[in-house]
């Protein structure tokens, strides 16, 4: 164990580990946090812009949903490739490239002139978007001591709530500041900002010791890890179940969040600008959900915290969608705080759980594939809501698909091993062996 890891291991509290971190770890932490916040901003801003884009391009709701679904599918392909490249060439190098990639195509989305052009640009953006979170989570997760891994990665993931809040501001008040034909373009142009983060990472210094050791072993043994390695018998069960978990947790959230502004404008009677502000409040609740999840995950276990937040998501969604809250800020905002707490907060467990499920030789590959498979396949839930909305109220379609996703989450966690506190170096030793052997639980 390195000196940095020993120092961090001695600290406690949600952020206590940070005071014992060295400069390298802090630099990686802030870069990953910033990238994930801005990454989330760009992904969610499309969801919040759906009413504006439908009007701008004359799209149907199903077409708007198809762009989101295609973006998630592309992110699965890009994430899988990016994860494999990170296992082969280094976490930092691939992280820098993916940040530049998704920033560029986020920016170019603002120049789209038709539904078809926007579809292509969002597909290209998704390729880079898919790898960024997984590679960053692996990089930091390999540096953090086991007893604080959930806290550190949970705080990083809280950037998604900040990104959602920024997206709501951009899709609401900022869009309203410009003429209708330009407002949404300005929002996409802001997506170029994450590119500046690549200058804070040092390619030769910031890769984790675990990865460096694993790469040196592979060189000595003249081994090359195939992108298909995660489907070999020793990893297959974990890969399948982790992908199913990612599908359930993300599908349930997207089924509701993807149509929130549409729900608030059509069924609650709010304007697009006001709806954006209400969604911003949901993000505030989500920020605290991340922090609570980060603290409890290391104490209660990864599976337990996923199930608790999944149950909370179903109950809070039902209240937000069905309770007689009207369109008043005094009723919708408190309900939105609770809904956002669970809807966003559940994501804090992905980073530590997936980091602990896969050994170092395939960690980025497995984590990126599983997380992005869930993101891509969640298009089923997004499209499902659009299809159901043709035969029932939009809110009912959102609730049904959200419940199905939460059920998938519970089933997956009951079948996966508990990993909280797992020592990654020891785990590498336990899983080393013939390709056909099964990973230890």
DOSE-543646 format. One record per residue: residue in three letters; x, y, z of N, C-alpha, C, CB in turn. Coordinates in steps of 0.2 Angstrom, whole numbers, plus 2048, in hexadecimal, padded with zeros to 3 digits. Glycine has a CB too. Layout:
ALAXYZXYZXYZXYZ/...
***
This chain:
UNK8047FA8008008008008048068007FB800806/UNK80380B7FC8078117FB8068168018058157F5/UNK80A81A80280A81F807803823807810824808/UNK8028258017FC8298007F58258027FB82B7F9/UNK7F581F8007EF81B8027EF81A8097F08147FE/UNK7F581980D7F58188147F281E8177FC816816/UNK7F48248157F282A8187EB82B8177F6830815/UNK7E882A8117E182B8107DD8268147E082A808/UNK7E08208157DC81B8187DB81D8207E0814818/UNK7DF8218227DE8238297D982882A7E582582C/UNK7D782B8257D28318267CB82E8267D3836820/UNK7C68328297BF8308297BA8358267BD82E830/UNK7B48348267AF8388247AE83881D7B183F826/UNK7A983C81A7A783C8137AD83F80F7A1840812/UNK7B08448127B584780E7BC8478127B484E80C/UNK7BC8438177C284381B7C88408187C1840822/UNK7C783C8137CC8398107D083E80C7CA83380B/UNK7CD84380A7D08488057D684C8097CB84D803/UNK7D684D80F7DB8508137E184C8137D985281A/UNK7E18468127E78418127E984080B7E683B816/UNK7E68428067E88417FF7EE8457FD7E28427FA/UNK7F28427F97F88467F67F584A7F07FD8417F4/UNK7FA84E7ED7F88527E87F684F7E17FE8577E6/UNK7F98497E07F78457DA7EF8437DB7FB83F7D9/UNK7EE8407E17E783E7E27E28447E17E683A7E8/UNK7E48497E47DF84F7E47DE8527DD7E28557E9/UNK7E48527D97E38547D27DE84F7CE7EA8547CF/UNK7DF8497CF7DB8447CC7D48457CE7DD83D7CD/UNK7D38467D57CC8467D77C884C7D47CC8477DF/UNK7CC8527D47C88587D27C78587CA7CC85E7D3/UNK7CC8557C67CB8547BF7C584F7BE7D18517BC/UNK7C584A7C17BF8457C07B98487C27C183E7C4/UNK7B984C7C87B284F7CA7B08547C57B48527D1/UNK7B58587C37B385D7BE7B085A7B77B88627BD/UNK7B48557B57B28527AE7AB84F7AF7B784D7AC/UNK7AA84C7B57A38487B579E84D7B67A48447BB/UNK79F8537B979A8587BA79885B7B379C85D7BF/UNK79D85D7AF79C8607A979985A7A47A28637A6/UNK79C8547A479984F7A079284E7A179D8487A2/UNK79084E7A878984D7A97858527A778884C7B1/UNK7878587A878485E7A578285E79E7888657A6/UNK78785C79A78585B79378185579178C85A78F/UNK78185079577C84A79377584C79577F844797/UNK77584F79B76E85179E76B85779A76E8527A5/UNK76F85B79876C86179576885F78F772866793/UNK76A85A78B76685878675F856788769852782/UNK75E85278D75885079075485679275984C796/UNK75785B79575386179775186579175786579C/UNK75586578C75386978674E86678175986A782/UNK74C86078374785C77E74186077C745856781/UNK73E86478073886877E73A86D77973486B784/UNK74087077A74387677674587376F749879779/UNK74886D76F74B86A76974586776575086476B/UNK74086476873A86276473786876073585F769/UNK73786E76373487376073987675A733879764/UNK74087675C74587875774587475174B87975A/UNK74586D75174686974C73F86674974A86374D/UNK73A86774C73386474B73385D74C732866743/UNK73785A75173785375273185175673E852756/UNK73084B75672B84775B72F846761728841758/UNK72B84476672E84276D73283C76C729842772/UNK72F83776873383176673A83276372F82C762/UNK73A83775E74083975B74583C76073F83D755/UNK74384076474784376974A83D76E74384876E/UNK74683977074883377474D82F77074282F776/UNK74C82E76A75182A76675882D76674E82975F/UNK75883376675F83676676283576D75E83E765/UNK75E83577276183477976382C77975C83577E/UNK75F82877676082177676781F77275A81D774/UNK76782276C76D82176877382476B76C825761/UNK77382976F77982C77377B827778777833776/UNK77682477C77881F78177B81977E77281D785/UNK77881777877B81177578281277277680F76F/UNK78381877078A81A76D78F81A77378A82076A/UNK78C81C77979081D77F79381678178D821785/UNK78E81178079080A78279680877E78A805781/UNK79680977779B8077737A280B77579980876C/UNK7A18117757A78157777AA81477E7A581C776/UNK7A58137837A78117897AB80A78A7A281178E/UNK7A98057867AC7FF7867B37FF7837A87FA782/UNK7B380377D7BA80477A7BE80877E7B9807773/UNK7BC80D7817C08117857C280E78B7BC817787/UNK7BE80A78E7C08067947C68017937BA802797/UNK7C57FD78D7CA7F978B7D17FC7897C87F5785/UNK7D08027867D78067857DA80878B7D580C780/UNK7D680A7907D980C7977DC80779A7D380F79B/UNK7DA8017997DD7FB79C7E47F97997D97F579C/UNK7E47FB7927EA7FA78F7EF7FF78E7E87F8788/UNK7ED80578E7F180B78D7F28107937EF80F787/UNK7ED80F7977EE81479D7E781879E7F381979C/UNK7E58197A57DF81C7A67E08247A47DE81C7AE/UNK7E58277A67E582E7A47E583079D7EC8317A8/UNK7E982C7997E982E7927E282D78F7EE82978E/UNK7DF8287907D882778D7D382C7907D682078F/UNK7D482E7977CF83379A7D08397967D18337A1/UNK7D683B7957D78427917D484278B7DF843791/UNK7D583C7877D283C7807CA83C7807D583577D/UNK7C78387857C08387857BD83F7877BE83378A/UNK7C084278B7BE84978D7BE84E7877C284C793/UNK7C384E7837C485277D7BF8507787CB85177A/UNK7BE8497777B98477727B28497747B983F772/UNK7AF84877A7A884977B7A785177B7A6846782/UNK7AC85577E7AC85C77E7AB85F7777B285F781/UNK7AF85C7727AF85E76B7A885D7687B485B767/UNK7A585776979F85676579985976979E84E765/UNK79A85A77079485E77379486577079685F77B/UNK79A86876F79A86F76C79786F7657A187176C/UNK79986A76179686975A78F86875A79A864756/UNK78C86575F78586475F78186B75E783861765/UNK78487076078187776078087975978487C764/UNK78387675478387874D77E87474978A87874A/UNK77B86F74C77686B74877186E74577386574D/UNK76F86C73F76A87073B76486B73A76D872734/UNK76486573C75E86173B75E85B74075F85E734/UNK75985874175985274575E84D74475284E745/UNK75F84B73D76484673B76B84973D764845734/UNK76D84F73D77485173F77585174677585973C/UNK76F85374A77085375177184C75376A856754/UNK76D84775076E84075277583D75176983C74E/UNK77883F74B77F83D74A78484074F78183F743/UNK78384675078884A75578784775C786851755/UNK78184675E78084376578283C766779843767/UNK78283876078583176078D83276178382E759/UNK79083675D79783775E79983A76579A83C758/UNK79583E76779684176E79683B773791846770/UNK79183677279083177779682C77778A82D775/UNK79A82C7727A08277717A58297777A382776A/UNK7A68307777AB83277C7A88327837AE83977A/UNK7A283478379E83578A79E82E78D797837789/UNK79E82978A79D82278D7A382079179C81D788/UNK7A982278F7AF8207927B18247987B581F78D/UNK7AF82B7987B283079C7B182E7A47AF83679B/UNK7AB82C7A57A982B7AC7AD8257AF7A282A7AE/UNK7AC81F7AB7AF8197AD7B68197AE7AD8137A8/UNK7BA81C7A97C181C7AA7C38217B07C481F7A3/UNK7C08277B17C182B7B67C08277BD7BD8317B6/UNK7BB8247BD7B98207C47BE81B7C57B281D7C3/UNK7C08177C07C58127C17CC8157C47C780E7BB/UNK7CE81B7C07D481E7C27D48207C97D58247BE/UNK7CF8247CC7CF8267D37CE8207D77C982B7D4/UNK7C981B7D57C88167DA7CE8117DB7C28117D7/UNK7D28117D77D880D7D87DD8107DD7DC80B7D1/UNK7DC8177DE7E181B7E27DE81B7E97E28227DF/UNK7D881A7EA7D581B7F17D58157F57CE81E7F0/UNK7D68167FC7D68108007CF80D8007D8812807/UNK7CF8068027C88038017C38068067C97FC803/UNK7C480880C7BF80A8107BC81180E7C280A817/UNK7BF81480A7BD81B8087BB81B8007C2820809/UNK7BC8167FD7BA8167F67B38197F47BB80F7F3/UNK7AE8167F87A88197F67A78207F87A38157FB/UNK7AA8237FD7AA82A7FE7AD82E7F97AD82B805/UNK7B382C7F77B68307F27B38307EB7BD82E7F1/UNK7B182A7E97AD82A7E27A682C7E27AD8227E0/UNK7A382C7E879C82E7E979C8367E979982C7F0/UNK7A28397EB7A28407EB7A48427E47A88437F0/UNK7A883F7E07A98407D97A28407D57AE83B7D6/UNK79F83B7D779883A7D379383F7D57968337D4/UNK7948427DA78F8487DC79084D7D779184A7E3/UNK79584D7D37968527CD7908517C879C8517CA/UNK78D84B7C878784A7C478184F7C67858437C4/UNK7808507CC77B8547CE77D85B7CD77A8537D6/UNK78385D7CD7858647CB7848657C478C8657CD/UNK7868607C07858607B977E8617B778885A7B6/UNK77985D7BB77285D7B97708647BB76E8587BD/UNK7728677C077086E7C27728737BD7738707C9/UNK7788727BA77B8777B57778767AE7828757B3/UNK77586F7AD77186E7A776A8717A87708667A6/UNK7678717AE7608747AE76187B7AE75E8727B5/UNK76687E7B07678867AF7688877A876D8887B3/UNK76C8837A476D88579D76788479977388079B/UNK76387E79A75D87D79675788179875B875797/UNK75788479E7528897A075389079F7508877A7/UNK7568937A475789A7A475C89D79E75A89D7AB/UNK76189979D76689B79876389A79176D896799/UNK76089579075C89578975889A78875988E789/UNK75489C78E74F8A278D7528A978C74B8A2793/UNK7598A978D75C8B078C75D8B17857638B0790/UNK75D8AC78175F8AD77A7598AC7757648A8778/UNK7598AE76F7538AC76A7538A576A7558AF763/UNK74C8A276974B89B769750897764744899767/UNK75289A75E75689675975D89675C755899753/UNK75F89976176689976376789776A7698A0762/UNK76289776E76389677576688F77675D896779/UNK76388A77376588377476C88277176087E771/UNK76E88676C77588576977A88776E775889762/UNK77988D77177D88F77677F88A77C77B896779/UNK77988777E77A88278377F87C78177387F784/UNK77E87A77B78387577878A877777780872771/UNK78B87D77679188077579588077B791887772/UNK79188178179488178879887A78978F88278D/UNK79687578579886E7867A086E78579586A782/UNK7A38737827AA8737817AE8747877AC87877B/UNK7AB87678C7AF8787927B38727957AA87A797/UNK7B186C7957B58677987BB8667957B1860798/UNK7BC86878F7C386778C7C986A7907C386A785/UNK7C786F7947CD8727977D086D79D7CA87979A/UNK7CC86879F7CE8647A47D48607A37C88607A7/UNK7D585E79C7DA85A79B7E185C79D7DA858793/UNK7E286379E7E886679F7EA8657A77E886D79E/UNK7E58627AB7E78617B27E985A7B37E08627B6/UNK7E98567AE7EB84F7AF7F284E7AC7E784A7AC/UNK7F784A7B07FD8497AE7FE8427AB80384A7B3/UNK7FF8417A57FE83A7A28038357A57FF83A79B/UNK8098377A780E8337A980E8327B18158367A7/UNK80B8367B480B8367BC8048347BF80D83D7BE/UNK7FF8347BC7F88347BF7F582D7BE7F48397BD/UNK7F88287BB7F58227BA7F681E7C17F881D7B5/UNK7F181A7C37F28177CA7F78127CA7EB8147CC/UNK7FA8117D07FF80B7D17FC8057CF80180C7D9/UNK7F68037D17F37FD7CF7F37FB7C87EC7FC7D2/UNK7F18007C47F28007BD7F97FF7BA7EE8067B9/UNK7FD8037BC8048027BA8077FB7BC8098077BE/UNK8057F87C28087F27C38057EC7BF8067F07CB/UNK7FE7ED7BD7FB7E87B97FD7E97B27F37EA7B9/UNK7FF7EF7B08027EF7A98097EC7A88027F77A7/UNK80D7ED7AE8137EA7AE8137E37AE8177ED7B4/UNK80E7E07B280D7D87B280B7D67AB8087D67B7/UNK8077DA7A78057D87A180B7D879C7FF7DC79E/UNK80F7DD79C8157DD79881A7D87998187E4799/UNK81B7D679F81F7D17A181D7CA79E8207D07A9/UNK8167C979F8137C379D8117C379680D7C17A1/UNK8127C87928117C978B8097C778A8157C4787/UNK8057CB78E7FE7CA78D7FB7D078B7FB7C8794/UNK7F67CF7877F27D57857EA7D47867F37D677D/UNK7E77D878A7E07D778C7DC7D97867DF7DB792/UNK7D87D47847D37D577F7CD7D97827D17CF77C/UNK7CA7DD77D7C37E07807BE7DB7817C17E577A/UNK7BF7D577F7BA7D07807BB7CC7877B97CB77B/UNK7C17CE78A7C37CA7907BE7CA7967C97CD793/UNK7BA7D07967B47D079B7AF7CB79A7B27D779C/UNK7AF7C87947AA7C27937AC7BB7947A77C378C/UNK7B37BB7967B57B47987B27B179E7BD7B4798/UNK7B27AB79F7AF7A87A57B07AB7AB7B07A17A5/UNK7B77AD7AC7B97B07B37B57B67B57C07B07B4/UNK7B37BA7AF7B07C17B07A97C17AE7B47C67AD/UNK7A67BC7AB7A07BD7A779A7BE7AC79E7B77A3/UNK79A7BB7B27947BC7B67947C37B97957B77BC/UNK79A7C57BB79A7CC7BD7997D17B87A17CE7C0/UNK79B7D07B279A7D57AC7927D57AB79D7D37A6/UNK78F7CF7AB7887CF7A97847D37AF7857C87A8/UNK7857D17B57817D47BB7827DB7BC7837D07C1/UNK7897DD7BB78A7E47BB7877E87B67927E67BB/UNK7867E57B07837E97AA77B7E97AC7847E57A4/UNK7787E47AF7717E47B07707E97B676F7DD7B3/UNK7747EA7BB7747EF7C07747F67BD7797EE7C5/UNK7787F77B87797FD7B57737FF7B177F7FE7B1/UNK7707FA7AE76A7FB7AA7647FD7AE7687F47A6/UNK7637F97B475E7FB7B875E8017BB75D7F57BE/UNK7648037BE7648097C276480F7BD76B80A7C6/UNK76780F7B77678147B37608157AF76D8147AE/UNK75E80F7AD75780F7A97528127AD7568087A7/UNK7528107B474C8137B874D81B7B874C8107BF/UNK75381D7B97548247BA7528287B375B8267BC/UNK7558257AE7548297A774C8287A57588257A2/UNK7498237A77428237A673E8297A873F81C7A8/UNK74082B7AE73D8317B17408377AF73C8307B9/UNK7478387B074A83E7B074A8417A875183E7B2/UNK74A83C7A374B83E79C74484279A74B838798/UNK73F84179E73984479C7368497A173383F79A/UNK73A84B7A673884F7AC7368567A973D8507B1/UNK7398597A57378607A373185F79E73D86379F/UNK73085A79A72A85979672485879B72B853792/UNK7258547A07208527A571E8597A972284D7AA/UNK72385D7AB7218637AE71D8687AA7278667B1/UNK71F8687A371C86D79F71586A79C72086E799/UNK71486479B70E86179970985F79E70F85B794/UNK70B85C7A470685A7A970685F7AF7088537AB/UNK70B8637B070B8677B670A86E7B37128677BA/UNK70A8707AD7088767AA70E87B7AB7028787AD/UNK71487A7AC71987F7AD71C8817A671F87C7B1/UNK7208867A67238887A072A8857A072589079F/UNK72D88479A73488179973988479E736881792/UNK73988A79F73E88E7A373D88C7AA73E8957A2/UNK73788C7AD73588B7B37368837B572E88C7B5/UNK73487F7B07368787B173D8767B27338747AB/UNK74187A7AE7498797AF74B87B7B674C87E7AA/UNK7488807B974A8827C074887D7C57478897C2/UNK74287A7C473F8757C874486E7C87388737C6/UNK74686D7C274B8677C17528697C474C8667BA/UNK75386F7C475A8717C87598707CF75B8797C7/UNK7538717D275286F7D97538677DB74B8717DC/UNK7518637D675285C7D675985B7D774F8597D0/UNK75D85E7D376485D7D376785F7DA7688617CE/UNK7658647DD7678657E476685F7E976486C7E7/UNK76085C7E875F8567EC7648517EA7588547EC/UNK7658507E476A84B7E277184C7E476A84B7DA/UNK7738527E577A8537E877A8507EF77B85B7E8/UNK7758517F377584F7FA7758477FA7708527FE/UNK7718457F577083D7F477783A7F376B83C7EE/UNK77B83D7EE78183A7ED78683A7F378583F7E8/UNK78683F7F778A8407FD78883A80278A847800/UNK78183A80377F83580878082E806777836809/UNK77F82C7FF7818267FC7888257FD77F8267F5/UNK78D82A7FC7948297FD79682780479782F7FA/UNK79382A80979482880F79282181279282E814/UNK78B82081078881A81278B81480E78181A812/UNK78D81580878F80F80479580B8077918117FD/UNK79980E80A79F80B80D79D8088137A581080E/UNK79880A81779580781D79080181C79280C821/UNK78B8028187867FE8177877F8811780801815/UNK78C7FA80D78D7F580778A7F880178A7EE809/UNK78D7F67FB78B7F87F57847F67F37907F67EF/UNK7827EF7F477C7ED7F27767F07F677C7E67F2/UNK7777F17FC7727F38017707FB7FF7747F3808/UNK7767FF7FD7748067FC7718067F577B80A7FC/UNK7728027F076F8027EA7678017EB7727FD7E5/UNK7667FC7EF75F7FA7F075B7FF7F475E7F37F4/UNK75E8027F975B8087FD75980E7F875F80A803/UNK75E8107F475D8157F07588137EA7638187ED/UNK75880D7E875380B7E374C80C7E67558047E1/UNK74B8097EC74480A7EF7428117F07448067F5/UNK7478157F274581C7F37448207ED74B8207F6/UNK74781D7E77468207E173E81F7DE74A81E7DB/UNK73C8197DF7358177DD73081B7E173480F7DE/UNK73181B7E872C81F7EC72C8267EA72E81E7F3/UNK7328297EA7328307E97308327E27398337EA/UNK73182E7DD72E82F7D672782F7D673182A7D1/UNK72482A7D971D82A7DA71A8307DD71B8237DE/UNK71D8337E271A8397E571B83F7E071E83A7EB/UNK72183F7DD7228457D871D8457D27298457D6/UNK71C83F7D071883E7CA71083E7CB71A8387C6/UNK70E83B7D170783A7D270483E7D77068337D3/UNK7088407DC7048447E270184B7DF70A8467E7/UNK6FC84D7E26F98537E06FD85A7E26F28547E3/UNK70385A7DE7078607E07068667DC70E85D7DF/UNK7028657D670186B7D270786D7CF6FE8707D6/UNK7078747CE70D8777CB71187C7CF70C87B7C4/UNK70F87B7D67128807DB71987E7DD70E8807E1/UNK71D8837DD7248827E07248807E77288897DF/UNK71F8817EB71F87F7F271E8787F371A8837F6/UNK71B8757EE71A86E7EE71F86A7EA71386C7EC/UNK72086C7E47248687DF72B8687E172386B7D8/UNK72E86E7E473586E7E573786A7EB7378757E7/UNK7338697F17358657F673585D7F37318657FC/UNK73085C7EF72F8557ED7358547E87288547E9/UNK7378597E473C8587E07438577E373D85E7DB/UNK74485A7E974A8597ED74B8527EF74A85D7F3/UNK74584F7F17458487F47468437EE73F8467F7/UNK7438447E87438407E274B8417E073E8437DD/UNK74D8477DF7548477DD7598447E175684F7DC/UNK7588447E875C8417ED75D8397EB75A8417F4/UNK7588367E975982F7E875A82D7E075282B7E9/UNK7588317DC7598307D57608317D37548357D0/UNK7638367D576A8387D476F8347D976C83F7D4/UNK76D8347DF7718317E477382A7E376E8317EB/UNK76F8267E077081F7DE77781E7DA76B81B7DB/UNK7788237D677E8227D27858227D677E8287CD/UNK7858257DC78B8257DF78E81E7E178A8297E6/UNK78A8197E078D8127E279080F7DC78780E7E4/UNK78F8117D679280E7D079980E7D078F8127CA/UNK79C8147D17A48147D17A780F7D67A681B7D3/UNK7A680F7DC7A980B7E17A78037DF7A880C7E8/UNK7A18027DE79F7FB7DD7A27F87D77977FB7DC/UNK7A27FB7D17A57F97CB7AC7F87CB7A27FD7C5/UNK7AF7FD7CF7B77FD7D07B97F67D47B98037D3/UNK7B57F47D87B67EF7DD7B47E87DA7B37F07E3/UNK7B07E87D57AD7E27D27B27DF7CD7A77E37CE/UNK7B67E37C97BB7E17C47C27E17C67BA7E47BE/UNK7C77DC7C57CE7DD7C67D17E27C27D17D67C6/UNK7D77E47C37DA7EA7C07DB7E97B87E17EB7C3/UNK7DD7E37B67DE7E17AF7D87E37AB7E07DA7AF/UNK7D27E27AD7CC7E47A97C87E97AC7C97DD7A8/UNK7CA7EC7B17C67F17B57C27F67B17C97F47BB/UNK7C67FA7AD7C37FF7A97BF7FC7A47C98047A6/UNK7C17F77A17BD7F379C7B67F179E7C17ED799/UNK7B67EE7A47B07EB7A77AC7F07AA7B27E67AC/UNK7AF7F57AD7AB7FB7B07A77FF7AA7AF7FF7B4/UNK7AB8017A57A98057A07A380179C7AE80779B/UNK7A47FB79B79F7F77977997F679B7A27F0795/UNK7997F47A17937F37A578F7FA7A67957F07AC/UNK7937FF7A878F8057A978C8087A379480A7AC/UNK79080779D78D80A79778880579479380C792/UNK7897FF7957847FA79277D7FC7967857F3794/UNK77D7FE79C77780079F77580779D7788017A7/UNK77980B79B77781279977481179277D817798/UNK77780D78D77580C78776E80878777A808782/UNK76E80378B7677FF78B76280378E7697F878E/UNK76380879275E80C79575A80F79076181179A/UNK75D81078A75881278475280F78475C81277E/UNK75280878674C80478674680878A74D7FD788/UNK74980A79074480D79574281479274880E79C/UNK74781878F74581E78C74081E78774B82278A/UNK74181978273C81877D73681578073F814778/UNK73681178573180E78872C81378A73280978D/UNK72E81878D72A81E79072782178A72E823794/UNK72B82378572882677F72282277C72D82777A/UNK72381B77B71E81777971881777D721810777/UNK71981678471481578870F81C78871681478F/UNK71382278770F82878870A82978271482E787/UNK70A82577D7058257786FF82277A708822771/UNK6FF81E77F6F981A7816F781C7886FA813780/UNK6FB81F78C6FA8217936FD8287956FC81C798/UNK6FC82A79A6FF83179C70783079D6FC8337A3/UNK70A83579B71183579B7148337A271483C799/UNK7118367A77138347AE71382D7B070F8387B3/UNK70D82A7AD70C8227AE71281E7AB7058207AC/UNK7138207A571981D7A171F81D7A571981F79A/UNK7218237A77278257AB7278207B172882C7AD/UNK7228207B572281C7BB7238157BA71B81E7BF/UNK71F8127B572080B7B37278097B171B8097AE/UNK72A80D7AD73180B7AB73680C7B073380F7A5/UNK7348117B57398127BA73980C7BF7378197BE/UNK73380A7C07328047C57357FE7C272B8037C6/UNK7357FC7BC7387F77B97407F77BA7367F67B1/UNK7427FD7B974A7FE7B974C7FD7C174C8057B7/UNK7488007C574A7FF7CC74A7F77CE7458037D1/UNK7457F47CC7457EC7CD74B7E97CA73E7E97CA/UNK74D7EB7C47537E87C27597E97C67557EA7BB/UNK75A7EF7C975F7F17CE75F7EC7D475E7F87D0/UNK7597EB7D77597E77DD75B7E07DB7527E77DF/UNK7597DD7D675B7D67D47627D67D37577D47CD/UNK7657DA7CF76C7DA7CE7717DA7D476F7E07C9/UNK76F7DF7D97737DF7DF7727D97E37717E57E3/UNK76D7D67E376C7CF7E77707CA7E47657CD7E7/UNK7727CA7DE7767C57DB77E7C77DA7747C47D4/UNK7807CD7DC7877CF7DB78A7CE7E27877D67D9/UNK7907CD7E37947CD7E97947D47EC79B7CA7E8/UNK7957D47F37967DA7F779D7DB7F77937DA7FE/UNK79F7E27F57A67E37F47A97E97F87A77E57ED/UNK7A57EC7FC7A77F28007AD7F08047A17F4805/UNK7B27F48047B87F38077BD7EF8047B77F180E/UNK7BC7ED7FE7C07E87FA7C77EB7F97BD7E57F4/UNK7CD7E87FA7D37EA7F97D57E87F27D97E77FE/UNK7D67EC7ED7D77EB7E67DD7E77E57D77F17E2/UNK7E37E87E87E97E57E77E87DD7E97EF7E87EB/UNK7E57DC7EE7E47D57F07DF7D27EC7E17D57F8/UNK7DA7D67E97D57D37E57D87D17DE7CF7D87E3/UNK7DD7D57DC7E17D37D67E47CC7D77E67D87D4/UNK7E77CB7DD7EB7C57DE7E67BF7DE7EF7C57E5/UNK7E07C07E17DB7BB7E27D87B97DB7D67BD7E7/UNK7D87BD7D77D57BC7D07DA7BA7CB7D17C27CE/UNK7E07BA7CD7E57B87C87E57B17C77EC7BB7CA/UNK7E67AE7C17E67A77C07E37A67B97E17A47C5/UNK7E279F7B77E079D7B17DA7A17AE7DE7967B1/UNK7D97A27A87D47A77A57CD7A47A67D57A779E/UNK7CC79E7A87C679B7A97C479B7B07C67947A7/UNK7C879D7B57C679D7BC7C17A37BD7CC79E7C0/UNK7BD7A27C27B87A77C47BB7AC7C97B27A37C7/UNK7B97B27C97BC7B77CE7B97B67D47BA7BE7CB/UNK7BD7B77D97BB7B67E07B67BB7E37C17B67E5/UNK7B17B97E77AD7BE7EA7AF7C17F07A67BA7EB/
***
